[in-house]
């Protein structure tokens, strides 16, 4: 550590100070509080090949859902209602397999509300969302699509209306076609790991507020040469 200095000559001869990694202190923001999961009234999504979107749609706003360990082969375009909470299994990993599908979760737009939705893990990485997406060229898609889309004008168009207060905790997102999460207003991403997306791990457009806490974003923009909007980033 020390004062940065500039040597004479070319840019290549510039010297920089190296500063130690900061440590947490009393002014560092506290970890966010994970919304409470209602174990006593939760519905278990216990059939890995079931139509999960239909199972969720059949329940009212505020319902909590428990996942089981294993690979869900028919988890596609699940439309949470306000107050829905999805929690990982107590042990093992619930894998949401998205090959051939666009969304794992997608906020409701004109037909209802998707505020205060929680996706949480009892252990880090105990929900894994992989291989969702609509290719490599569009930044509008997230495997978790908390920003609503307006399908009346084409599924790649935004309404620029936003669901609010989505909370995603401990989830791993891997190699989803465009990006892992398209964020809502006042989102919280806590201990999320996301990597291998063709555009970005975390995206959003015209959003308000939010927190990204203790998360790891890496190895994105792996195939940026296929067209417009394929520029990569950890978050954008």
C-alpha positions as CSV (number, residue, x, y, z in Angstrom):
1,X,0.0,0.0,0.0
2,X,1.1,3.5,-0.7
3,X,0.7,6.5,-2.9
4,X,0.3,5.8,-6.7
5,X,3.2,7.2,-8.7
6,X,3.6,8.1,-12.3
7,X,6.9,7.3,-13.9
8,X,8.2,9.3,-16.9
9,X,7.7,7.9,-20.4
10,X,5.0,5.8,-21.8
11,X,1.6,4.6,-20.4
12,X,3.2,1.2,-19.9
13,X,5.6,2.6,-17.3
14,X,2.8,3.8,-15.0
15,X,3.0,2.4,-11.5
16,X,0.0,1.9,-9.2
17,X,-0.4,1.3,-5.5
18,X,-1.9,-2.1,-4.5
19,X,-4.4,-1.8,-1.7
20,X,-5.4,-4.7,0.6
21,X,-8.9,-6.1,0.3
22,X,-11.2,-4.1,2.6
23,X,-12.6,-6.0,5.6
24,X,-16.2,-5.8,6.9
25,X,-16.7,-3.3,9.7
26,X,-19.6,-1.8,11.7
27,X,-20.6,0.4,8.8
28,X,-20.9,-2.5,6.3
29,X,-24.5,-3.2,5.4
30,X,-26.1,-6.1,7.3
31,X,-27.2,-9.2,5.4
32,X,-30.8,-9.0,4.3
33,X,-33.4,-11.0,6.2
34,X,-34.8,-13.9,4.3
35,X,-38.6,-13.9,4.2
36,X,-40.2,-16.6,6.5
37,X,-41.3,-19.8,4.9
38,X,-44.6,-21.2,6.3
39,X,-43.7,-24.9,6.7
40,X,-47.0,-25.8,8.2
41,X,-49.2,-24.8,5.3
42,X,-46.7,-25.3,2.4
43,X,-47.6,-27.4,-0.6
44,X,-45.0,-29.9,-1.7
45,X,-44.2,-29.9,-5.4
46,X,-43.4,-33.6,-5.1
47,X,-43.7,-35.0,-8.7
48,X,-40.6,-34.1,-10.7
49,X,-42.4,-34.7,-14.1
50,X,-45.6,-32.8,-13.2
51,X,-46.8,-29.6,-14.9
52,X,-45.5,-27.3,-12.2
53,X,-46.9,-24.1,-13.9
54,X,-50.4,-25.6,-13.6
55,X,-49.9,-26.7,-10.0
56,X,-48.8,-23.2,-9.0
57,X,-51.6,-21.6,-11.0
58,X,-54.2,-23.7,-9.1
59,X,-53.2,-22.1,-5.8
60,X,-54.0,-18.6,-4.5
61,X,-51.7,-15.7,-3.8
62,X,-49.6,-16.2,-0.7
63,X,-49.2,-19.9,-1.1
64,X,-45.8,-21.4,-0.1
65,X,-44.3,-24.3,-2.1
66,X,-41.7,-26.8,-1.1
67,X,-39.4,-28.4,-3.7
68,X,-38.0,-31.9,-3.5
69,X,-34.5,-33.1,-4.5
70,X,-34.1,-34.3,-8.0
71,X,-34.5,-32.9,-11.5
72,X,-37.8,-31.2,-12.5
73,X,-38.2,-32.0,-16.2
74,X,-41.4,-30.0,-16.8
75,X,-40.7,-26.8,-14.9
76,X,-41.6,-24.1,-17.5
77,X,-43.1,-20.6,-17.4
78,X,-44.2,-20.8,-13.7
79,X,-46.2,-17.6,-13.0
80,X,-46.0,-16.7,-9.3
81,X,-48.8,-14.8,-7.7
82,X,-48.1,-12.1,-5.0
83,X,-46.6,-13.6,-1.9
84,X,-45.7,-17.0,-3.3
85,X,-42.6,-18.5,-1.7
86,X,-40.6,-21.4,-3.3
87,X,-38.1,-23.1,-1.0
88,X,-35.5,-25.8,-1.7
89,X,-35.6,-29.3,-0.3
90,X,-34.2,-29.7,3.2
91,X,-31.4,-31.8,1.8
92,X,-30.1,-32.5,-1.7
93,X,-30.6,-30.2,-4.8
94,X,-33.7,-29.4,-6.8
95,X,-32.6,-29.0,-10.4
96,X,-34.9,-27.0,-12.7
97,X,-34.0,-28.3,-16.2
98,X,-34.8,-25.8,-18.9
99,X,-33.6,-27.5,-22.1
100,X,-36.1,-26.3,-24.8
101,X,-37.8,-23.9,-22.5
102,X,-37.6,-20.1,-22.2
103,X,-38.5,-19.3,-18.5
104,X,-38.3,-21.0,-15.2
105,X,-40.3,-18.2,-13.5
106,X,-42.1,-15.3,-15.2
107,X,-43.9,-12.4,-13.5
108,X,-47.5,-11.9,-14.4
109,X,-48.2,-8.6,-16.1
110,X,-51.7,-7.5,-17.3
111,X,-53.6,-10.4,-15.8
112,X,-52.4,-10.2,-12.2
113,X,-49.7,-9.3,-9.7
114,X,-46.4,-11.0,-8.9
115,X,-45.1,-8.9,-6.0
116,X,-43.2,-10.1,-3.0
117,X,-42.2,-13.4,-4.6
118,X,-39.4,-15.4,-2.8
119,X,-37.2,-18.2,-4.1
120,X,-35.0,-19.4,-1.3
121,X,-32.5,-22.1,-0.4
122,X,-32.0,-23.9,2.9
123,X,-28.4,-24.5,1.8
124,X,-26.4,-22.6,-0.8
125,X,-27.0,-24.0,-4.3
126,X,-29.9,-26.3,-3.2
127,X,-32.0,-24.9,-6.1
128,X,-30.1,-25.0,-9.5
129,X,-31.7,-23.4,-12.6
130,X,-30.0,-24.4,-15.8
131,X,-30.3,-24.3,-19.6
132,X,-33.3,-22.0,-19.9
133,X,-33.4,-19.2,-22.5
134,X,-34.2,-18.1,-26.0
135,X,-30.7,-18.3,-27.6
136,X,-27.8,-15.9,-27.4
137,X,-28.9,-12.7,-29.0
138,X,-31.7,-11.2,-26.8
139,X,-31.1,-9.5,-23.5
140,X,-34.9,-9.6,-22.7
141,X,-34.9,-13.1,-21.4
142,X,-34.1,-14.3,-17.9
143,X,-34.5,-17.8,-16.6
144,X,-36.1,-15.9,-13.6
145,X,-38.1,-13.2,-15.4
146,X,-39.2,-10.9,-12.6
147,X,-39.7,-8.0,-15.0
148,X,-43.0,-8.7,-16.9
149,X,-43.2,-9.1,-20.6
150,X,-46.0,-8.2,-22.9
151,X,-46.8,-11.2,-25.1
152,X,-49.5,-9.2,-27.0
153,X,-46.7,-7.4,-28.9
154,X,-44.3,-10.3,-29.0
155,X,-42.6,-12.2,-26.2
156,X,-39.4,-10.3,-26.6
157,X,-41.0,-6.9,-25.8
158,X,-41.1,-5.2,-22.4
159,X,-44.1,-3.6,-20.8
160,X,-41.7,-1.6,-18.6
161,X,-44.1,-2.3,-15.8
162,X,-42.3,-4.1,-13.0
163,X,-43.2,-6.6,-10.3
164,X,-41.8,-5.5,-6.9
165,X,-39.8,-7.0,-4.1
166,X,-38.6,-10.3,-5.5
167,X,-36.1,-12.0,-3.2
168,X,-33.8,-14.7,-4.5
169,X,-31.5,-16.4,-2.0
170,X,-28.9,-19.1,-2.4
171,X,-29.9,-20.1,-6.0
172,X,-27.4,-21.3,-8.6
173,X,-28.1,-20.2,-12.2
174,X,-26.0,-22.0,-14.8
175,X,-25.8,-21.6,-18.6
176,X,-29.2,-20.1,-19.3
177,X,-29.4,-18.9,-22.9
178,X,-29.5,-15.1,-22.4
179,X,-29.2,-14.3,-18.7
180,X,-30.0,-15.7,-15.3
181,X,-32.3,-13.1,-13.8
182,X,-34.1,-10.1,-15.2
183,X,-34.8,-8.1,-12.1
184,X,-37.9,-6.5,-10.7
185,X,-38.2,-3.2,-8.8
186,X,-36.7,-3.4,-5.3
187,X,-35.2,-6.8,-5.9
188,X,-32.8,-8.6,-3.5
189,X,-30.3,-11.2,-4.7
190,X,-28.6,-12.8,-1.7
191,X,-25.8,-15.4,-2.0
192,X,-26.7,-16.1,-5.6
193,X,-24.2,-17.8,-7.9
194,X,-24.6,-17.3,-11.6
195,X,-22.3,-18.1,-14.4
196,X,-22.0,-19.1,-18.1
197,X,-24.8,-16.9,-19.5
198,X,-24.5,-15.6,-23.1
199,X,-25.5,-12.1,-22.2
200,X,-25.4,-11.5,-18.4
201,X,-26.0,-13.0,-15.0
202,X,-28.3,-10.2,-13.8
203,X,-30.2,-7.7,-16.0
204,X,-32.9,-5.2,-15.7
205,X,-34.4,-2.2,-17.6
206,X,-35.9,1.0,-16.2
207,X,-36.0,-0.6,-12.7
208,X,-36.0,1.1,-9.3
209,X,-33.9,0.1,-6.4
210,X,-32.5,-3.3,-5.3
211,X,-29.7,-5.1,-3.6
212,X,-27.1,-7.6,-4.7
213,X,-25.5,-9.0,-1.6
214,X,-22.8,-11.7,-1.2
215,X,-23.3,-13.1,-4.7
216,X,-20.9,-14.4,-7.3
217,X,-21.3,-13.6,-11.0
218,X,-18.8,-14.8,-13.5
219,X,-18.0,-16.3,-17.0
220,X,-20.7,-14.5,-19.0
221,X,-20.8,-13.4,-22.7
222,X,-19.5,-16.8,-23.8
223,X,-20.9,-16.5,-27.3
224,X,-21.2,-12.8,-28.1
225,X,-20.8,-13.0,-31.8
226,X,-24.3,-14.1,-32.9
227,X,-26.0,-10.7,-33.2
228,X,-27.3,-7.5,-31.5
229,X,-27.6,-7.4,-27.8
230,X,-25.2,-10.3,-27.2
231,X,-22.6,-8.2,-25.4
232,X,-21.8,-9.9,-22.1
233,X,-21.6,-8.6,-18.5
234,X,-21.9,-9.9,-14.9
235,X,-24.8,-7.4,-14.4
236,X,-26.3,-4.7,-16.6
